Amino acid sequence: MATIETPCSEFMNWEVESSTRNGLKQEKQLSASLRRCYNLCRRKSFAAFVASVKDGSADKGSASWCCCDQTFSEHSAIHKHVAKSHNDEVQQLTQVAYEHLIKQLEEEAETQLANRLQAEVDDISEWIPDISQVTEEQLRNGPGKVLLYYHYCQVDDPHAVCAWQKTLCEQLHLTGKIRVAAEGINGTVGGTNVATDIYIRAMLSHPVFKMDPEDFKTSDGGAECFTDLKVGVYKEIVPMGVDPDVVSYKLAGVHLEPEEFHKEVEALLAERDSTKDTILLDCRNFYESKIGQFTQCLAPNIRKFSYFPDYVDQNLDLFRDKKVLMYCTGGIRCERGSAYLRSKDVCKEVYQLKGGIHKYLECFPDGFYRGKLFVFDERYTISSNDDVISDCRYCGLPWDQYELCSTQFCYQLVLSCPSCRKEGCTACCPSCQAKGNTQHKRASDTQPPKEECECTDMRARIPQDVK
């Protein structure tokens, strides 16, 4: 929710705002506002004290002040006297006036905030569908699915959209993750078929997004596929780490329908010349491409999508004068990734798979994508073919079912087959395995999970793929 631009809002939100990432700056702004208010009260109190000692019997057109058995005929003289001899009284008057002003500003802020909240509630309610004819049983129980979608567009009030999404999902008992930004929306939610169908209709009817039914990718699942509901406002709807105003999604490559992309890959695989001028680029993370990818693709060994720009920068010669076919899970990373690649002006052409692997597998379940499709929920993977292209981390046998590292507070994924897990090999690396055997008894419950551990040091942050 946007902050109301009045000085009183600083008093209302002092404790909250001072703890944000802009806390220091806001603290300085608050201090300046408090000083201005205090100085205003002091000036008024000083003037009021001077006025209280003015001689009311003086002739009209002349002015004099009587104080401490003295008479003053000039402003400067009475001001000096009051400042020197009555500072304590002026200070008391100032404190009373200051406290009264602060209270008045807080009351005004509460009123303005209440009006703003009510306006947002009224605005939100307009886009909440009527579900009075739907039972709680239908929303909570029964067959379900997981939706995956994104839409780039101008969002003038991301906070209002965020509040609407949160209310909508809570009423439909949906779980999942939704990112809202000025550049659009990106989400994946799970719930019953009834609930997710209502959600899709609500999204399609909202005038800001102008979405089509084909923008939603579906897979078997439900609310149990996520631990909770997270809805927030961010700078980017997919975290590439580059300001959207600098590299916009509007610079994205040419979108190819799954059928068109399939033909391009088919033509690429048919080429026998080793000096191909086409690169099939997987812009996902290494743990995603490890268990499933297109045949003969280039899959950068990066751990986060925010590393992708650096990967491109350090491997520009790899893409020079080449035709690039990009793909990702649902298409959103290709939007910004292809835009960044095109901004370097080294490629001959840049194309991307519309709808991502998700849509491709709907058309070609036995096509050129082999293995599992990684998804960012409790399922970890979905599949359309029986190929297993990855191995158990310990014994090397074919295996592609991820589990979290068993070491407390480590957040890495591990491929460990049932046989190895029975033998206790359940950590992401030998270092974590040894650490887990000794640390779990004294670990603090308040320690947050880590996105990396010692084994990630063995992997280059940005791989060099230039031959």
ZINOR-V6138 format. One record per pair of residues at least 12 apart in sequence whose ideal C-beta (glycine too) atoms are under 6 Angstrom apart, sorted by the first residue. I is the first residue (numbers start at 0). J is the second residue. D is the distance in Angstrom with one decimal. If there is no record, write none. Layout:
i=I j=J d=D
i=I j=J d=D
//
This chain:
i=0 j=158 d=4.8
i=1 j=158 d=5.7
i=3 j=111 d=5.1
i=6 j=32 d=4.9
i=7 j=104 d=3.4
i=7 j=107 d=5.3
i=7 j=108 d=3.8
i=8 j=108 d=5.3
i=9 j=29 d=4.7
i=9 j=32 d=5.3
i=10 j=104 d=5.9
i=10 j=105 d=5.5
i=11 j=108 d=4.4
i=13 j=29 d=6.0
i=36 j=100 d=5.8
i=37 j=97 d=5.5
i=40 j=93 d=5.1
i=40 j=96 d=4.1
i=40 j=97 d=4.3
i=41 j=93 d=4.5
i=44 j=89 d=5.5
i=44 j=92 d=3.8
i=44 j=93 d=4.4
i=44 j=96 d=5.5
i=45 j=89 d=5.4
i=48 j=81 d=5.9
i=48 j=89 d=5.5
i=49 j=77 d=5.8
i=49 j=81 d=5.8
i=52 j=64 d=4.9
i=52 j=65 d=6.0
i=52 j=66 d=4.3
i=64 j=77 d=4.3
i=119 j=159 d=5.7
i=119 j=162 d=5.9
i=123 j=162 d=5.7
i=123 j=163 d=4.6
i=123 j=166 d=5.7
i=126 j=163 d=5.7
i=126 j=205 d=5.6
i=128 j=197 d=5.8
i=128 j=201 d=5.1
i=137 j=193 d=4.4
i=138 j=171 d=5.9
i=138 j=172 d=4.9
i=138 j=194 d=4.9
i=139 j=172 d=5.4
i=141 j=191 d=4.8
i=142 j=192 d=5.3
i=143 j=190 d=5.7
i=143 j=191 d=4.6
i=143 j=192 d=6.0
i=143 j=221 d=2.8
i=144 j=195 d=5.5
i=144 j=217 d=5.0
i=144 j=220 d=5.8
i=145 j=189 d=4.4
i=145 j=218 d=5.2
i=145 j=220 d=3.8
i=145 j=224 d=5.4
i=146 j=188 d=5.3
i=146 j=195 d=5.5
i=146 j=215 d=5.3
i=146 j=217 d=6.0
i=147 j=187 d=4.7
i=147 j=216 d=4.2
i=147 j=329 d=4.9
i=148 j=186 d=5.9
i=148 j=214 d=5.3
i=148 j=215 d=4.7
i=149 j=185 d=4.1
i=149 j=331 d=4.3
i=150 j=183 d=5.3
i=150 j=184 d=5.6
i=150 j=208 d=5.1
i=150 j=210 d=5.2
i=151 j=182 d=5.9
i=151 j=183 d=4.1
i=151 j=248 d=4.6
i=152 j=183 d=5.2
i=154 j=181 d=5.4
i=157 j=179 d=4.7
i=157 j=180 d=5.8
i=157 j=181 d=5.8
i=157 j=232 d=4.6
i=158 j=232 d=5.7
i=160 j=179 d=5.0
i=161 j=179 d=4.7
i=161 j=230 d=5.6
i=161 j=232 d=5.0
i=164 j=177 d=5.3
i=164 j=230 d=5.0
i=165 j=230 d=4.5
i=167 j=201 d=5.9
i=168 j=228 d=5.4
i=171 j=190 d=6.0
i=171 j=194 d=4.2
i=171 j=197 d=5.9
i=171 j=198 d=5.7
i=172 j=190 d=6.0
i=173 j=188 d=4.5
i=173 j=190 d=4.1
i=173 j=194 d=5.9
i=174 j=189 d=5.5
i=174 j=222 d=4.6
i=174 j=225 d=3.9
i=174 j=227 d=6.0
i=174 j=228 d=5.0
i=175 j=187 d=5.1
i=175 j=188 d=3.4
i=175 j=189 d=5.6
i=175 j=225 d=4.9
i=176 j=229 d=4.9
i=177 j=230 d=4.6
i=178 j=233 d=5.1
i=178 j=236 d=4.8
i=179 j=232 d=5.2
i=180 j=233 d=5.1
i=180 j=235 d=5.9
i=180 j=236 d=4.9
i=182 j=243 d=4.8
i=183 j=236 d=5.2
i=185 j=236 d=3.9
i=185 j=237 d=5.9
i=185 j=331 d=5.7
i=189 j=220 d=5.1
i=189 j=221 d=5.1
i=189 j=222 d=5.0
i=189 j=224 d=4.3
i=189 j=225 d=5.6
i=190 j=222 d=4.9
i=199 j=215 d=5.6
i=216 j=329 d=5.6
i=216 j=357 d=4.1
i=218 j=381 d=5.1
i=224 j=376 d=4.4
i=224 j=377 d=5.1
i=224 j=378 d=5.6
i=225 j=376 d=5.4
i=237 j=331 d=4.9
i=237 j=332 d=5.7
i=237 j=335 d=5.9
i=238 j=305 d=5.6
i=239 j=304 d=5.8
i=239 j=305 d=5.9
i=239 j=335 d=4.8
i=240 j=305 d=3.9
i=241 j=308 d=5.7
i=246 j=338 d=5.3
i=246 j=339 d=5.2
i=246 j=342 d=5.4
i=248 j=334 d=4.6
i=248 j=335 d=5.9
i=248 j=338 d=5.9
i=250 j=338 d=3.9
i=250 j=341 d=5.5
i=251 j=334 d=4.8
i=251 j=337 d=4.9
i=251 j=338 d=4.8
i=252 j=337 d=3.6
i=252 j=349 d=3.5
i=252 j=350 d=5.3
i=252 j=351 d=4.8
i=253 j=350 d=4.9
i=254 j=351 d=6.0
i=254 j=353 d=4.2
i=255 j=350 d=5.2
i=256 j=353 d=5.6
i=257 j=358 d=5.3
i=257 j=359 d=4.5
i=257 j=362 d=4.3
i=260 j=352 d=4.7
i=261 j=363 d=5.7
i=261 j=366 d=5.9
i=263 j=324 d=5.6
i=264 j=367 d=4.8
i=276 j=321 d=5.6
i=276 j=322 d=5.9
i=277 j=322 d=4.5
i=278 j=297 d=5.6
i=278 j=321 d=5.2
i=278 j=323 d=5.0
i=279 j=293 d=5.7
i=279 j=296 d=4.4
i=279 j=324 d=4.9
i=280 j=297 d=5.3
i=280 j=323 d=5.5
i=280 j=325 d=4.8
i=281 j=296 d=4.8
i=281 j=298 d=4.2
i=282 j=307 d=5.9
i=282 j=325 d=5.6
i=282 j=327 d=5.2
i=282 j=332 d=5.3
i=282 j=336 d=4.4
i=283 j=327 d=5.3
i=284 j=302 d=5.9
i=285 j=300 d=4.7
i=286 j=412 d=5.5
i=287 j=373 d=4.0
i=289 j=389 d=5.2
i=290 j=370 d=5.4
i=290 j=371 d=4.7
i=290 j=389 d=4.7
i=290 j=399 d=4.3
i=291 j=370 d=3.2
i=291 j=371 d=4.5
i=291 j=372 d=5.5
i=293 j=367 d=5.3
i=293 j=368 d=5.2
i=294 j=367 d=5.0
i=300 j=462 d=4.5
i=304 j=332 d=5.6
i=307 j=336 d=5.6
i=308 j=339 d=5.4
i=309 j=461 d=4.8
i=310 j=461 d=5.4
i=311 j=340 d=5.7
i=313 j=461 d=5.3
i=314 j=464 d=5.1
i=314 j=465 d=5.2
i=315 j=345 d=5.4
i=316 j=465 d=4.9
i=317 j=464 d=5.6
i=317 j=465 d=4.8
i=318 j=345 d=5.3
i=318 j=346 d=5.2
i=319 j=345 d=4.7
i=320 j=347 d=5.3
i=321 j=346 d=5.8
i=322 j=347 d=5.3
i=322 j=348 d=4.5
i=323 j=346 d=5.3
i=323 j=349 d=4.9
i=324 j=350 d=5.2
i=325 j=337 d=5.4
i=325 j=351 d=4.5
i=326 j=352 d=4.1
i=327 j=355 d=5.3
i=328 j=355 d=5.1
i=328 j=356 d=5.7
i=329 j=355 d=4.1
i=329 j=357 d=5.1
i=330 j=354 d=5.3
i=330 j=355 d=4.0
i=333 j=351 d=3.8
i=337 j=349 d=5.0
i=337 j=351 d=4.9
i=356 j=368 d=5.9
i=356 j=372 d=5.4
i=360 j=383 d=4.4
i=364 j=383 d=3.9
i=365 j=384 d=5.7
i=369 j=386 d=4.3
i=369 j=388 d=5.8
i=370 j=386 d=5.1
i=370 j=388 d=4.1
i=371 j=399 d=5.2
i=379 j=401 d=4.4
i=387 j=399 d=5.0
i=389 j=414 d=5.9
i=391 j=414 d=5.8
i=391 j=416 d=4.0
i=391 j=419 d=5.8
i=392 j=413 d=5.8
i=392 j=414 d=5.0
i=392 j=415 d=5.8
i=393 j=415 d=5.9
i=393 j=419 d=4.2
i=393 j=424 d=4.5
i=394 j=419 d=5.5
i=396 j=416 d=5.7
i=398 j=414 d=5.3
i=398 j=416 d=4.3
i=404 j=426 d=5.1
i=404 j=427 d=4.0
i=404 j=431 d=5.6
i=405 j=425 d=3.8
i=405 j=426 d=5.5
i=405 j=435 d=6.0
i=406 j=426 d=5.1
i=406 j=431 d=4.3
i=406 j=434 d=5.9
i=406 j=435 d=3.6
i=407 j=439 d=4.8
i=407 j=442 d=4.7
i=408 j=446 d=5.2
i=408 j=448 d=5.3
i=409 j=431 d=5.4
i=409 j=452 d=5.0
i=410 j=448 d=4.2
i=410 j=449 d=5.7
i=410 j=450 d=5.6
i=411 j=427 d=3.9
i=411 j=452 d=5.8
i=413 j=427 d=4.3
i=428 j=454 d=3.4
i=430 j=453 d=4.6
i=430 j=454 d=5.7
i=431 j=452 d=5.5
//
